[in-house]
Amino acid sequence: MKLLSDDTHPEVERLQIDLIRKAPVFRRLQMAVSLTKTTRWLSWQAICKCNPDKTHEERIRQYILHLYGDELLAERIAGYLKKRKESDDSA
């Protein structure tokens, strides 16, 4: 089998892959969900760190754009958040 990682010993990599393959489906799904959550959290943290001068809404717009690559979606969500904030402020 071709190695997937340069920084992991080949035997350890084989063992990890074997354990993943033998894991029940629900456990593999848990691992996938956990990896997705962690990746999204790290992306959000990076955006916040790189854009400390931006508003929360601007950061969310950037996050959506980064996550989905969709300018229209990012603009729609930013508009929705702005309207929601304005209605909360006026209430």
DRENDO-1510 file (C-alpha; in Angstrom, 1 decimal, always signed):
<recs>
REC; n; res; u; v; w
REC; 1; MET; +0.0; +0.0; +0.0 .
REC; 2; LYS; +1.2; +3.5; -0.9 .
REC; 3; LEU; +2.0; +5.6; +2.2 .
REC; 4; LEU; -0.2; +8.7; +2.8 .
REC; 5; SER; +1.9; +10.6; +5.3 .
REC; 6; ASP; +5.5; +11.5; +5.3 .
REC; 7; ASP; +5.7; +12.2; +9.0 .
REC; 8; THR; +4.2; +8.9; +10.2 .
REC; 9; HIS; +6.1; +5.6; +10.4 .
REC; 10; PRO; +4.7; +3.2; +7.8 .
REC; 11; GLU; +3.8; +0.5; +10.4 .
REC; 12; VAL; +1.9; +3.0; +12.5 .
REC; 13; GLU; +0.1; +4.3; +9.4 .
REC; 14; ARG; -0.9; +0.8; +8.4 .
REC; 15; LEU; -2.2; +0.2; +12.0 .
REC; 16; GLN; -4.2; +3.4; +11.9 .
REC; 17; ILE; -5.8; +2.6; +8.6 .
REC; 18; ASP; -6.6; -0.9; +9.7 .
REC; 19; LEU; -8.3; +0.4; +12.9 .
REC; 20; ILE; -10.4; +2.8; +10.8 .
REC; 21; ARG; -11.4; +0.1; +8.4 .
REC; 22; LYS; -12.5; -2.2; +11.3 .
REC; 23; ALA; -14.4; +0.5; +13.1 .
REC; 24; PRO; -18.2; +0.4; +13.0 .
REC; 25; VAL; -19.9; +2.8; +10.6 .
REC; 26; PHE; -21.2; +5.0; +13.4 .
REC; 27; ARG; -17.7; +5.4; +14.7 .
REC; 28; ARG; -16.3; +6.4; +11.3 .
REC; 29; LEU; -19.1; +8.9; +10.9 .
REC; 30; GLN; -18.3; +10.3; +14.4 .
REC; 31; MET; -14.7; +10.7; +13.3 .
REC; 32; ALA; -15.7; +12.4; +10.1 .
REC; 33; VAL; -18.1; +14.8; +11.9 .
REC; 34; SER; -15.4; +15.6; +14.5 .
REC; 35; LEU; -12.8; +16.3; +11.8 .
REC; 36; THR; -15.3; +18.6; +10.0 .
REC; 37; LYS; -16.2; +20.5; +13.2 .
REC; 38; THR; -12.5; +20.9; +14.0 .
REC; 39; THR; -11.6; +22.1; +10.5 .
REC; 40; ARG; -14.4; +24.7; +10.5 .
REC; 41; TRP; -13.5; +25.9; +14.0 .
REC; 42; LEU; -9.9; +26.3; +13.0 .
REC; 43; SER; -11.0; +28.2; +9.8 .
REC; 44; TRP; -13.1; +30.6; +11.9 .
REC; 45; GLN; -10.3; +31.1; +14.4 .
REC; 46; ALA; -7.9; +32.0; +11.5 .
REC; 47; ILE; -10.4; +34.4; +10.0 .
REC; 48; CYS; -10.8; +36.1; +13.4 .
REC; 49; LYS; -7.1; +36.3; +14.0 .
REC; 50; CYS; -6.3; +37.7; +10.5 .
REC; 51; ASN; -9.1; +40.2; +10.6 .
REC; 52; PRO; -9.3; +41.7; +14.1 .
REC; 53; ASP; -10.5; +45.1; +12.8 .
REC; 54; LYS; -13.5; +43.6; +11.0 .
REC; 55; THR; -17.0; +43.4; +12.5 .
REC; 56; HIS; -18.5; +40.0; +13.5 .
REC; 57; GLU; -20.8; +40.2; +10.5 .
REC; 58; GLU; -17.9; +40.9; +8.1 .
REC; 59; ARG; -16.0; +37.9; +9.6 .
REC; 60; ILE; -19.1; +35.7; +9.1 .
REC; 61; ARG; -19.3; +36.9; +5.5 .
REC; 62; GLN; -15.6; +36.0; +4.9 .
REC; 63; TYR; -16.1; +32.6; +6.6 .
REC; 64; ILE; -19.0; +31.7; +4.4 .
REC; 65; LEU; -17.1; +32.8; +1.3 .
REC; 66; HIS; -14.1; +30.7; +2.4 .
REC; 67; LEU; -16.2; +27.7; +3.3 .
REC; 68; TYR; -18.5; +27.6; +0.3 .
REC; 69; GLY; -16.8; +29.8; -2.2 .
REC; 70; ASP; -20.1; +31.5; -3.0 .
REC; 71; GLU; -20.1; +35.3; -3.1 .
REC; 72; LEU; -23.9; +35.5; -3.5 .
REC; 73; LEU; -24.5; +33.3; -0.5 .
REC; 74; ALA; -22.0; +35.3; +1.6 .
REC; 75; GLU; -23.8; +38.5; +0.6 .
REC; 76; ARG; -27.2; +37.1; +1.4 .
REC; 77; ILE; -26.2; +35.9; +4.8 .
REC; 78; ALA; -24.4; +39.2; +5.6 .
REC; 79; GLY; -27.6; +41.1; +4.5 .
REC; 80; TYR; -29.8; +38.8; +6.7 .
REC; 81; LEU; -27.5; +39.3; +9.7 .
REC; 82; LYS; -27.5; +43.1; +9.2 .
REC; 83; LYS; -31.4; +43.2; +9.1 .
REC; 84; ARG; -31.6; +40.9; +12.1 .
REC; 85; LYS; -29.2; +43.1; +14.1 .
REC; 86; GLU; -31.1; +46.3; +13.1 .
REC; 87; SER; -34.4; +44.8; +14.2 .
REC; 88; ASP; -32.9; +43.6; +17.5 .
REC; 89; ASP; -31.5; +47.1; +18.1 .
REC; 90; SER; -34.8; +48.8; +17.4 .
REC; 91; ALA; -36.8; +46.4; +19.7 .
</recs>
